[in-house]
């Protein structure tokens, strides 16, 4: 018979529980952040689930059929013409749902000009640091947008910093990183998605982390 030392068994169980602990911490962080935006726990969970499921759904805005040739890999020979689709889509979880939440928050804040200024600055910075990468979409440093949008919200709209941070972070990244680079990513092969692929994680985390940071100040 093989006996496993108790210490090793405990270490194995702790190691296996790390993903669960991180998952619970993330859910608590998200629920807390959405709570700062005025959403109830049930509404926060519903929004999270809708965004995660919606990240798998891309709604085509434009689509055209294209014919192209690809090298076969054998001495540069071509395998013949192939057909595919090229165009622009919008992601349900990474663009439509966050935009709807931003529109709701915009109706409950006392003033919009602070949010407009913060969003404009965020869009300029997102445009400057975003990089279109073939096969991945738009890539940008993960922690710059949430920290900047939180600072802008605290400086410009301390009385309603949480909704300002979420709107500026989310809309600033969507406008600056995605829409202002749309002419570049449209050159990529296949369909490109606004708020999808590489940007979904960024948009999802920007709003959550930004709101959390405003609550710490």
C-alpha angles and dihedrals in degrees: 000000000000118000120200114212112246092236092055091048092052091048091051092049091049091049092050091048094056095089090050092049092048090047092052091046091051092049091049090049092050093045091049092049094049088046088058086056091057098259121138119238092256092048090048092052090047092052092047093050092046092050094048094047092040091055086075092056122082117182112207116234097175129008134174133176116244134189118212141162126233128197111250092218093243109113091319094297118152122238092215134263118321129191128224143146130265128187148093128293134177122229116233098211098033100043119005099048095043090048090051091049090049090050090052092049091048089061094056102045119095095229137021104192093079090051090048093053093046092048092049092051091046091051092052092050093045090051090051097049100035118102125195108225121187111241093016105053120216116000124191135163107279101220102041098074098048094045093046095046090048091051092047091050092050093048098043105028112017092157091062101017097144099060090038091054093048095048095043093046096045101039093037092057093043093050100036102037102031113023097037090049095044092105089058100045091046086071090064118100116263131005120337121207130213106227093003137107111012095006099056094075090046095050093043093051098037095066095041097047093041092054091046091052092051089053091055094057 
